[in-house]
Amino acid sequence: MSSNPRSVGSALIETLWYAYANRIVDAAVRLYSLNEDQQKEVREKFLRRGDYTVEFTDEVIQNKDVHDS
């Protein structure tokens, strides 16, 4: 694993994001009582690893107070 903080952070967030998506899909499978074929189809559609990539940018988002004019 890389020692670059952004790479490490990105990998961690991607893993958490994927795990969270997996839990949502599991809940949907139970809620809708999907059969094996339906489960496979839903997992293939919503749990593709490449869909959960995280990239950091150098852009800084400034937070402006709404009371500042």
C-alpha positions in Angstrom: 0.0 0.0 0.0 1.2 3.5 -0.8 2.4 5.8 1.9 0.9 8.8 0.1 -1.8 10.1 2.5 -4.2 10.8 -0.4 -3.8 7.3 -1.7 -4.3 5.8 1.7 -7.3 8.0 2.4 -8.8 7.4 -1.0 -8.5 3.6 -0.6 -10.1 3.8 2.9 -13.0 5.9 1.7 -13.6 3.7 -1.3 -13.7 0.6 0.9 -16.1 2.3 3.3 -18.3 3.6 0.5 -18.4 0.1 -1.1 -19.2 -1.5 2.3 -22.0 1.0 2.9 -23.4 0.3 -0.6 -23.2 -3.4 0.0 -25.3 -3.0 3.2 -27.9 -1.0 1.4 -28.1 -3.7 -1.3 -28.4 -6.4 1.4 -31.2 -4.5 3.0 -33.0 -4.2 -0.3 -32.6 -7.9 -1.0 -34.3 -8.7 2.4 -36.9 -6.0 2.1 -38.1 -7.1 -1.4 -37.5 -10.8 -0.8 -35.5 -11.1 -4.0 -34.8 -14.6 -5.5 -31.3 -15.7 -6.4 -31.4 -14.4 -10.0 -32.8 -11.0 -8.9 -30.1 -10.8 -6.1 -27.4 -11.5 -8.6 -28.8 -8.9 -11.1 -29.0 -6.2 -8.4 -25.5 -6.9 -7.0 -24.0 -6.8 -10.5 -25.8 -3.5 -11.2 -25.1 -1.7 -8.0 -21.9 -3.2 -6.5 -19.4 -2.7 -9.3 -16.1 -1.8 -7.6 -15.1 0.8 -10.1 -18.2 2.8 -9.4 -17.0 3.7 -5.9 -13.7 5.4 -6.7 -12.7 8.5 -4.8 -10.4 11.2 -6.2 -9.0 14.1 -4.2 -8.5 17.5 -5.9 -6.4 20.5 -4.9 -9.5 22.7 -5.1 -10.3 24.4 -1.8 -13.9 25.1 -1.0 -14.4 28.3 0.9 -17.2 28.4 3.4 -18.8 31.9 3.5 -21.0 32.9 6.3 -24.5 33.7 5.1 -24.5 36.8 7.2 -21.4 38.2 5.4 -22.4 40.8 2.7 
